């Protein structure tokens, strides 16, 4: 298992556990989860552009 996969699992369990215990509202947990997914997708897009020598600026 790669390091980032472990971080994703731990982060998901943390947010889910926080919601389950009543510390985090469902809406806030979903917002954080979606923001994390979007950030990861943008990072992956930039990383792919860097590897191929493509444009890394605005789309």
MOPAC internal coordinates of N, CA, C and O (Angstrom, degrees):
PM7 1SCF
backbone

  N    0.0000 0     0.00 0     0.00 0    0    0    0
  C    1.4500 1     0.00 0     0.00 0    1    0    0
  C    1.5228 1   108.44 1     0.00 0    2    1    0
  O    1.2310 1   121.38 1   -44.53 1    3    2    1
  N    1.3060 1   114.97 1   135.47 1    3    2    1
  C    1.4576 1   119.73 1   179.74 1    5    3    2
  C    1.5291 1   110.44 1   -81.73 1    6    5    3
  O    1.2310 1   121.44 1   -21.65 1    7    6    5
  N    1.3135 1   114.85 1   158.35 1    7    6    5
  C    1.4532 1   122.35 1  -176.27 1    9    7    6
  C    1.5275 1   112.07 1   -57.85 1   10    9    7
  O    1.2310 1   120.30 1   135.47 1   11   10    9
  N    1.3296 1   117.03 1   -44.53 1   11   10    9
  C    1.4639 1   119.31 1  -177.07 1   13   11   10
  C    1.5279 1   111.39 1   -68.63 1   14   13   11
  O    1.2310 1   119.70 1   149.71 1   15   14   13
  N    1.3263 1   118.18 1   -30.29 1   15   14   13
  C    1.4608 1   120.39 1   177.17 1   17   15   14
  C    1.5257 1   110.52 1   -66.41 1   18   17   15
  O    1.2310 1   120.64 1   140.34 1   19   18   17
  N    1.3111 1   116.38 1   -39.66 1   19   18   17
  C    1.4601 1   120.49 1   176.82 1   21   19   18
  C    1.5279 1   110.85 1   -63.78 1   22   21   19
  O    1.2310 1   120.54 1   138.92 1   23   22   21
  N    1.3359 1   116.56 1   -41.08 1   23   22   21
  C    1.4664 1   119.90 1   177.96 1   25   23   22
  C    1.5243 1   111.74 1   -62.70 1   26   25   23
  O    1.2310 1   120.24 1   139.85 1   27   26   25
  N    1.3238 1   117.15 1   -40.15 1   27   26   25
  C    1.4692 1   121.11 1   178.60 1   29   27   26
  C    1.5211 1   110.17 1   -63.02 1   30   29   27
  O    1.2310 1   120.35 1   136.15 1   31   30   29
  N    1.3213 1   116.94 1   -43.85 1   31   30   29
  C    1.4618 1   120.84 1   179.79 1   33   31   30
  C    1.5206 1   110.85 1   -63.99 1   34   33   31
  O    1.2310 1   120.34 1   133.93 1   35   34   33
  N    1.3294 1   116.96 1   -46.07 1   35   34   33
  C    1.4657 1   120.82 1  -179.56 1   37   35   34
  C    1.5310 1   110.31 1   -63.57 1   38   37   35
  O    1.2310 1   120.17 1   136.19 1   39   38   37
  N    1.3297 1   117.29 1   -43.81 1   39   38   37
  C    1.4682 1   120.92 1  -179.41 1   41   39   38
  C    1.5279 1   110.60 1   -63.03 1   42   41   39
  O    1.2310 1   120.09 1   137.08 1   43   42   41
  N    1.3304 1   117.44 1   -42.92 1   43   42   41
  C    1.4593 1   121.14 1   179.24 1   45   43   42
  C    1.5228 1   111.02 1   -63.97 1   46   45   43
  O    1.2310 1   120.33 1   137.33 1   47   46   45
  N    1.3210 1   116.97 1   -42.67 1   47   46   45
  C    1.4669 1   120.13 1   177.71 1   49   47   46
  C    1.5273 1   111.49 1   -65.29 1   50   49   47
  O    1.2310 1   120.40 1   142.33 1   51   50   49
  N    1.3261 1   116.84 1   -37.67 1   51   50   49
  C    1.4605 1   121.17 1   178.67 1   53   51   50
  C    1.5318 1   111.24 1   -62.91 1   54   53   51
  O    1.2310 1   120.24 1   130.89 1   55   54   53
  N    1.3242 1   117.14 1   -49.11 1   55   54   53
  C    1.4697 1   121.08 1  -179.95 1   57   55   54
  C    1.5302 1   110.27 1   -65.59 1   58   57   55
  O    1.2310 1   120.45 1   136.32 1   59   58   57
  N    1.3388 1   116.74 1   -43.68 1   59   58   57
  C    1.4641 1   120.04 1   178.81 1   61   59   58
  C    1.5213 1   112.01 1   -62.99 1   62   61   59
  O    1.2310 1   120.72 1   137.04 1   63   62   61
  N    1.3269 1   116.23 1   -42.96 1   63   62   61
  C    1.4628 1   120.16 1   178.31 1   65   63   62
  C    1.5149 1   112.44 1   -65.42 1   66   65   63
  O    1.2310 1   121.02 1   141.74 1   67   66   65
  N    1.3197 1   115.66 1   -38.26 1   67   66   65
  C    1.4597 1   119.93 1   178.42 1   69   67   66
  C    1.5291 1   110.88 1   -64.29 1   70   69   67
  O    1.2310 1   120.65 1   140.37 1   71   70   69
  N    1.3376 1   116.37 1   -39.63 1   71   70   69
  C    1.4630 1   119.74 1   176.67 1   73   71   70
  C    1.5282 1   110.23 1   -66.90 1   74   73   71
  O    1.2310 1   120.62 1   135.09 1   75   74   73
  N    1.3181 1   116.42 1   -44.91 1   75   74   73
  C    1.4663 1   121.59 1  -178.27 1   77   75   74
  C    1.5280 1   111.31 1   -59.78 1   78   77   75
  O    1.2310 1   120.61 1   141.22 1   79   78   77
  N    1.3259 1   116.45 1   -38.78 1   79   78   77
  C    1.4626 1   120.32 1  -179.58 1   81   79   78
  C    1.5284 1   113.15 1   -82.26 1   82   81   79
  O    1.2310 1   120.22 1   175.27 1   83   82   81
  N    1.3224 1   117.19 1    -4.73 1   83   82   81
  C    1.4543 1   120.86 1   175.42 1   85   83   82
  C    1.5130 1   115.21 1    89.82 1   86   85   83
  O    1.2310 1   119.92 1  -168.26 1   87   86   85
  N    1.3260 1   117.76 1    11.74 1   87   86   85
  C    1.4620 1   120.08 1  -179.82 1   89   87   86
  C    1.5216 1   113.01 1   -85.76 1   90   89   87
  O    1.2310 1   120.22 1   152.95 1   91   90   89
  N    1.3196 1   117.19 1   -27.05 1   91   90   89
  C    1.4620 1   121.84 1  -175.71 1   93   91   90
  C    1.5225 1   109.61 1  -122.13 1   94   93   91
  O    1.2310 1   119.64 1   -52.86 1   95   94   93
  N    1.3282 1   118.29 1   127.14 1   95   94   93
  C    1.4639 1   119.66 1   174.36 1   97   95   94
  C    1.5346 1   110.00 1   -65.59 1   98   97   95
  O    1.2310 1   120.68 1   -30.19 1   99   98   97
  N    1.3048 1   116.30 1   149.81 1   99   98   97
  C    1.4629 1   120.94 1  -178.74 1  101   99   98
  C    1.5210 1   111.29 1   -56.18 1  102  101   99
  O    1.2310 1   119.80 1   136.86 1  103  102  101
  N    1.3242 1   117.99 1   -43.14 1  103  102  101
  C    1.4551 1   121.53 1  -178.91 1  105  103  102
  C    1.5259 1   111.62 1   -58.53 1  106  105  103
  O    1.2310 1   120.38 1   134.49 1  107  106  105
  N    1.3082 1   116.88 1   -45.51 1  107  106  105
  C    1.4613 1   120.83 1  -179.59 1  109  107  106
  C    1.5277 1   111.15 1   -64.73 1  110  109  107
  O    1.2310 1   120.25 1   139.04 1  111  110  109
  N    1.3169 1   117.13 1   -40.96 1  111  110  109
  C    1.4531 1   121.09 1   176.90 1  113  111  110
  C    1.5202 1   111.96 1   -61.00 1  114  113  111
  O    1.2310 1   120.47 1   138.09 1  115  114  113
  N    1.3255 1   116.71 1   -41.91 1  115  114  113
  C    1.4707 1   120.85 1   178.38 1  117  115  114
  C    1.5225 1   111.82 1   -67.05 1  118  117  115
  O    1.2310 1   120.40 1   140.67 1  119  118  117
  N    1.3209 1   116.84 1   -39.33 1  119  118  117
  C    1.4646 1   120.48 1   178.40 1  121  119  118
  C    1.5289 1   110.36 1   -63.08 1  122  121  119
  O    1.2310 1   120.42 1   134.52 1  123  122  121
  N    1.3089 1   116.81 1   -45.48 1  123  122  121
  C    1.4657 1   120.75 1   179.21 1  125  123  122
  C    1.5282 1   110.18 1   -63.43 1  126  125  123
  O    1.2310 1   120.39 1   137.22 1  127  126  125
  N    1.3209 1   116.87 1   -42.78 1  127  126  125
  C    1.4619 1   121.43 1   179.87 1  129  127  126
  C    1.5289 1   110.76 1   -63.06 1  130  129  127
  O    1.2310 1   119.92 1   133.51 1  131  130  129
  N    1.3216 1   117.75 1   -46.49 1  131  130  129
  C    1.4718 1   120.87 1   179.64 1  133  131  130
  C    1.5301 1   111.47 1   -66.12 1  134  133  131
  O    1.2310 1   119.91 1   141.11 1  135  134  133
  N    1.3148 1   117.77 1   -38.89 1  135  134  133
  C    1.4618 1   120.43 1   177.70 1  137  135  134
  C    1.5259 1   110.71 1   -63.57 1  138  137  135
  O    1.2310 1   120.51 1   142.33 1  139  138  137
  N    1.3099 1   116.64 1   -37.67 1  139  138  137
  C    1.4641 1   120.72 1   177.79 1  141  139  138
  C    1.5253 1   111.02 1   -65.76 1  142  141  139
  O    1.2310 1   120.39 1   137.96 1  143  142  141
  N    1.3198 1   116.86 1   -42.04 1  143  142  141
  C    1.4722 1   121.29 1   179.65 1  145  143  142
  C    1.5331 1   109.85 1   -64.07 1  146  145  143
  O    1.2310 1   120.28 1   135.49 1  147  146  145
  N    1.3238 1   117.08 1   -44.51 1  147  146  145
  C    1.4667 1   121.15 1  -179.73 1  149  147  146
  C    1.5235 1   110.52 1   -63.95 1  150  149  147
  O    1.2310 1   120.25 1   135.87 1  151  150  149
  N    1.3230 1   117.12 1   -44.13 1  151  150  149
  C    1.4664 1   120.71 1   179.25 1  153  151  150
  C    1.5232 1   110.85 1   -62.01 1  154  153  151
  O    1.2310 1   120.36 1   138.41 1  155  154  153
  N    1.3245 1   116.93 1   -41.59 1  155  154  153
  C    1.4631 1   120.39 1   179.21 1  157  155  154
  C    1.5255 1   110.85 1   -64.55 1  158  157  155
  O    1.2310 1   120.08 1   137.76 1  159  158  157
  N    1.3355 1   117.46 1   -42.24 1  159  158  157
  C    1.4678 1   121.34 1   179.73 1  161  159  158
  C    1.5341 1   110.82 1   -63.52 1  162  161  159
  O    1.2310 1   120.26 1   137.71 1  163  162  161
  N    1.3256 1   117.11 1   -42.29 1  163  162  161
  C    1.4623 1   119.94 1   178.62 1  165  163  162
  C    1.5278 1   111.56 1   -66.44 1  166  165  163
  O    1.2310 1   120.58 1   142.01 1  167  166  165
  N    1.3182 1   116.50 1   -37.99 1  167  166  165
  C    1.4587 1   120.84 1   177.25 1  169  167  166
  C    1.5278 1   109.78 1   -63.90 1  170  169  167
  O    1.2310 1   120.18 1   136.30 1  171  170  169
  N    1.3237 1   117.27 1   -43.70 1  171  170  169
  C    1.4705 1   121.15 1   179.97 1  173  171  170
  C    1.5297 1   110.60 1   -63.77 1  174  173  171
  O    1.2310 1   120.26 1   140.71 1  175  174  173
  N    1.3181 1   117.12 1   -39.29 1  175  174  173
  C    1.4660 1   121.23 1   178.49 1  177  175  174
  C    1.5304 1   110.25 1   -63.69 1  178  177  175
  O    1.2310 1   120.39 1   135.40 1  179  178  177
  N    1.3272 1   116.87 1   -44.60 1  179  178  177
  C    1.4540 1   121.18 1   179.16 1  181  179  178
  C    1.5266 1   111.12 1   -65.56 1  182  181  179
  O    1.2310 1   120.49 1   140.25 1  183  182  181
  N    1.3201 1   116.66 1   -39.75 1  183  182  181
  C    1.4633 1   120.73 1   179.69 1  185  183  182
  C    1.5283 1   110.76 1   -64.67 1  186  185  183
  O    1.2310 1   120.40 1   139.32 1  187  186  185
  N    1.3276 1   116.84 1   -40.68 1  187  186  185
  C    1.4660 1   120.67 1   177.94 1  189  187  186
  C    1.5240 1   110.68 1   -64.53 1  190  189  187
  O    1.2310 1   120.25 1   139.96 1  191  190  189
  N    1.3357 1   117.12 1   -40.04 1  191  190  189
  C    1.4669 1   120.60 1   178.43 1  193  191  190
  C    1.5241 1   110.37 1   -65.93 1  194  193  191
  O    1.2310 1   119.93 1   141.84 1  195  194  193
  N    1.3176 1   117.73 1   -38.16 1  195  194  193
  C    1.4592 1   121.00 1   179.71 1  197  195  194
  C    1.5254 1   110.97 1   -65.82 1  198  197  195
  O    1.2310 1   120.51 1   140.13 1  199  198  197
  N    1.3179 1   116.62 1   -39.87 1  199  198  197
  C    1.4629 1   120.34 1  -179.70 1  201  199  198
  C    1.5231 1   112.28 1   -68.68 1  202  201  199
  O    1.2310 1   120.36 1   145.58 1  203  202  201
  N    1.3300 1   116.91 1   -34.42 1  203  202  201
  C    1.4624 1   119.86 1  -177.74 1  205  203  202
  C    1.5262 1   112.55 1   -91.29 1  206  205  203
  O    1.2310 1   120.39 1   176.53 1  207  206  205
  N    1.3281 1   116.86 1    -3.47 1  207  206  205
  C    1.4545 1   120.24 1  -179.66 1  209  207  206
  C    1.5191 1   113.19 1    78.31 1  210  209  207
  O    1.2310 1   120.56 1  -162.68 1  211  210  209
  N    1.3075 1   116.54 1    17.32 1  211  210  209
  C    1.4747 1   121.81 1  -178.50 1  213  211  210
  C    1.5164 1   112.49 1   -81.04 1  214  213  211
  O    1.2310 1   121.53 1     2.37 1  215  214  213
  N    1.3103 1   114.68 1  -177.63 1  215  214  213
  C    1.4546 1   122.90 1  -179.71 1  217  215  214
  C    1.5343 1   109.21 1   -72.34 1  218  217  215
  O    1.2310 1   120.32 1   -49.32 1  219  218  217
  N    1.3380 1   116.99 1   130.68 1  219  218  217
  C    1.4542 1   121.33 1  -176.79 1  221  219  218
  C    1.5265 1   112.03 1  -111.71 1  222  221  219
  O    1.2310 1   120.17 1  -171.94 1  223  222  221
  N    1.3223 1   117.29 1     8.06 1  223  222  221
  C    1.4554 1   120.37 1  -179.20 1  225  223  222
  C    1.5021 1   111.66 1   -86.01 1  226  225  223
  O    1.2310 1   121.30 1    29.00 1  227  226  225
  N    1.3232 1   115.12 1  -151.00 1  227  226  225
  C    1.4586 1   120.43 1   179.68 1  229  227  226
  C    1.5195 1   110.10 1   -64.12 1  230  229  227
  O    1.2310 1   121.11 1   -31.98 1  231  230  229
  N    1.3496 1   115.48 1   148.02 1  231  230  229
  C    1.4742 1   120.46 1  -178.91 1  233  231  230
  C    1.5044 1   111.06 1   -71.10 1  234  233  231
  O    1.2310 1   120.10 1   180.00 1  235  234  233

